């Protein structure tokens, strides 16, 4: 009987140790996906998203500027022809 109780105790101890380890891993994951003011993966992803949005806005603006320059070059190359945007 003592051997059975000891075996059950060892098994339960092992299960408890694994639950504690799993909880620690879970806490680490939660910390990484929870904004904390700078260092979490969530904060980093938010900064990258902001930077990508700015780059996209810059590219759109540059594309618009390039289209205007191309239209002017087309007008200079062919003075009598109107560009596609009506200028």
Secondary structure by P-SEA (a helix, b strand, c coil): caaaaaaaaaaaaaaaaaaaaaaaaaaaaaaaacccccccaaaaaaaaaaaaaaaaaaaaaaaaaaaaaaaaaaaaacccccccccc
